[in-house]
Amino acid sequence: MACGHVKDLGPEPTYLSPAACAECHQQDVATWAHLRMCLTCGHVGCCDSSQYRHARAHFTETGHVLMRSIEPGEDWKWCYVDKTIAT
């Protein structure tokens, strides 16, 4: 299934906190698996493999459906609504 949300994307936002998950940083949590950036607002959160899943929580709270990995060497987007890699 293809993601229909990609067509609605504007210019990619600037990272709000590129080196850390914003919520983990606020809670003094020092470890997470991977970082993901919201393609609507630039929020950076930890992935679903991390204990707190802040990237998904951001989607749930805001309805911002697209995110991308900001891990070195990774170049992919994810749509939470369509549950697929967004191209």
C-alpha positions as CSV (number, residue, x, y, z in Angstrom):
1,M,0.0,0.0,0.0
2,A,1.4,3.4,-0.9
3,C,1.3,6.4,1.4
4,G,-0.8,9.3,0.1
5,H,0.5,11.7,2.7
6,V,3.9,12.4,1.2
7,K,2.3,14.6,-1.5
8,D,1.2,17.0,1.3
9,L,4.8,17.5,2.7
10,G,6.3,21.0,2.5
11,P,10.0,21.8,2.8
12,E,11.7,19.5,5.4
13,P,11.8,21.2,8.8
14,T,14.9,21.8,10.8
15,Y,15.7,19.4,13.6
16,L,14.5,20.7,16.9
17,S,17.0,18.6,18.8
18,P,19.2,16.5,16.4
19,A,21.4,14.8,19.0
20,A,18.7,13.5,21.4
21,C,15.1,12.6,21.9
22,A,13.5,15.7,23.3
23,E,11.4,13.9,25.9
24,C,14.1,11.5,27.0
25,H,16.5,14.5,27.4
26,Q,13.9,16.2,29.6
27,Q,13.4,13.1,31.7
28,D,17.2,12.4,32.0
29,V,16.9,9.2,30.1
30,A,20.3,8.7,28.5
31,T,19.7,5.7,26.2
32,W,17.3,5.1,23.2
33,A,17.6,2.8,20.2
34,H,17.2,5.2,17.3
35,L,16.0,8.8,16.6
36,R,13.2,9.8,14.3
37,M,12.2,13.3,13.1
38,C,8.7,14.6,12.5
39,L,8.5,15.8,8.9
40,T,5.8,18.3,9.9
41,C,7.4,20.2,12.7
42,G,11.0,18.8,13.2
43,H,10.3,17.2,16.6
44,V,12.9,14.5,17.4
45,G,11.8,11.5,19.3
46,C,13.0,7.9,20.0
47,C,11.8,5.0,17.9
48,D,9.4,2.1,18.7
49,S,12.4,-0.1,19.7
50,S,13.1,2.4,22.5
51,Q,11.5,2.0,25.9
52,Y,9.4,5.2,25.7
53,R,8.5,5.4,22.0
54,H,8.4,9.2,22.0
55,A,8.2,9.5,18.2
56,R,5.0,7.5,18.1
57,A,3.7,9.4,21.1
58,H,4.3,12.6,19.2
59,F,2.2,11.3,16.3
60,T,-0.6,10.3,18.7
61,E,-0.6,13.7,20.4
62,T,-0.3,15.9,17.3
63,G,-1.6,13.8,14.3
64,H,1.7,14.5,12.4
65,V,1.7,11.3,10.4
66,L,5.1,11.3,8.7
67,M,8.6,10.9,10.2
68,R,12.0,10.0,9.0
69,S,15.0,8.3,10.4
70,I,17.9,10.7,11.3
71,E,20.3,7.8,12.0
72,P,23.5,7.9,10.0
73,G,23.3,6.0,6.7
74,E,19.5,5.7,6.9
75,D,17.3,7.5,4.3
76,W,13.7,6.5,4.7
77,K,10.3,7.9,5.8
78,W,7.5,6.2,7.7
79,C,3.8,6.9,7.7
80,Y,2.0,6.1,10.9
81,V,-1.4,6.1,9.3
82,D,-0.7,3.9,6.3
83,K,1.9,1.8,8.3
84,T,4.3,1.8,5.4
85,I,7.6,3.2,4.2
86,A,6.6,6.5,2.6
87,T,8.0,7.3,-0.9
